[in-house]
Amino acid sequence: MSTALRLLIASVTAASVAALAAAIALYPIGADFQGFVFWTGLTLLASALPVKFPRGNLISVNTAPILASMVLGGPAAAGIVAAIGTTEWRELRGRVPWYGTVYNHAALAGPAVAGAVLYELLVRAAPADINVGFAELMATSIAGLAFFALNSAAVSATIALRQGLRFADSLRHYVGEAGAKLVALAPLSWLMAFTFHVVGWWAALLFMLPLYTTREAYHRFVEMRDMFTSTVRALASAVDARDKWTSGHSVRVQEIAVAIAREMRVGGALLEAIEWGGLLHDIGKIGVRDAVLLKEDRLTKEERIEMNQHPEIGAKIASEVKQLGPEVPIIRHHHEWYNGSGYPDRLEGELIPLGARILHVADAFEAMTSARPYRLRPFTPEQDRESQSHRAQDGRAQEGVPEPRKSKERIEGARDGQQDREPQGKAEALGGLDQPGREALCPGFRAGQAGDRERRKPDARAQGPDDAPG
């Protein structure tokens, strides 16, 4: 855990404890113990079935009962309900570190107290001639927005520090996943509180049905996205399977490209486009004949022209799917070269989309570090360090090198240092995030594959500046 993350956990926890203590002193809960127990139990129930979103964020509908307790019980009640009612089974089973449990509850209790105080101030400041119910409804909506904003900031800061992202990108992505839906629960919270106060607790229980349907809507969204991702993976695997030498190539390129993007602090929609673009970058090879795609000898000029059409074919295929719109330029331009000698459009420099530049480096790196029929022994770490040493001696180590390539080299250096500590090949993610089960960021570097430049055969497919590995 980084020092910055430790400081964040300590500061948010301390602020939440102080806010809750002040709320208890200034806004006593009162004698309605039954209502306090009811809203705590309802929050526990709403927290029992969180939905895990693609980036690992857990979203639940416990916002509604927390805000309802704020309306009826005030800041102290809201803070305690948020602190106790958001307990999950995974925490009780020890699947979450103690500091993670403390932070998760603090990131909810503190914002709940702040939102409740804002609610009290808004209700008191409402004009005397305005309808009381309308004033309370508007105050609940604004207080709910404040609660969500503070909680989102705390969660996004943690994600940014753990994954090495910019805070703004992390916040934008987190809010984009479920922000509007959670904010929309605020009016429902007021209605739940009104029903509890006027009719009784049994009537408030009826609102568990819309909360459950909201939770199911989250779940269905995640399921559909997972299904779409699985379909994309299957399609990429089908393309790679045509050639035994490129089996798993697209997945490896995706992993390397995402690692480079995170090192460059790329986040949000572009990071997702790089993920899917990495899987689908070679989909255009569907339109290349087997006689060309599987040929192990040097390609003729006509065959090279046909092979070089695969980015255009792939972009055309992807453009037929509306959801893949952001990936189309990445797929089309992933063989453009920074000096303008690539294909299909011979773009150069910053004119090449950033996602395509990142993917180009990842694609070339994976191809150089994997076996191919024209180069049975992959490029090794020792050869790469020797090459970098020669560039440094010539004074050209970083001069004019695009940022994606620099980031790749930083990743490679971090990965080599990690290998010195962990011979089994696990790699820490950038920014200090532990990712159990993820293979090293440079999967082509395999132990026992000694490099031998003299014994390598000439590259039969990538001999000129118009061509790139992969």
Secondary structure, DSSP 4 states (H G I P E B T S, - for coil): --HHHHHHHHHHHHHHHHHHHHHHHHS---S-HHHHHHHHHHHHHHHSS-EE-TTS-EE-STHHHHHHHHHHHHHHHHHHHHHHHT--HHHHTT-S-HHHHHHHHHHHHHHHHHHHHHHHHHHHHS-TTS-HHHHHHHHHHHHHHHHHHHHHHHHHHHHHHHHT--HHHHHHHHHHHHHHHHHTHHHHHHHHHHHHHHT-HHHHGGGHHHHHHHHHHHHHHHHHHHHHHHHHHHHHHHHHHTSGGGTTHHHHHHHHHHHHHHHTT--HHHHHHHHHHHHHTTGGGGGS-HHHHT--SPPPHHHHHHHTTHHHHHHHHHHTSGGGGGGHHHHHTTT--TTS--SSS---GGGS-HHHHHHHHHHHHHHHTS-BTTBSSPP-HHHHHHHHHHHHHTT-SSTT--HHHHHHHHHHHHHHHHHHH-TT---PPGGG---TTPPPS-TT--TT----GGGSPP-SS--STT----
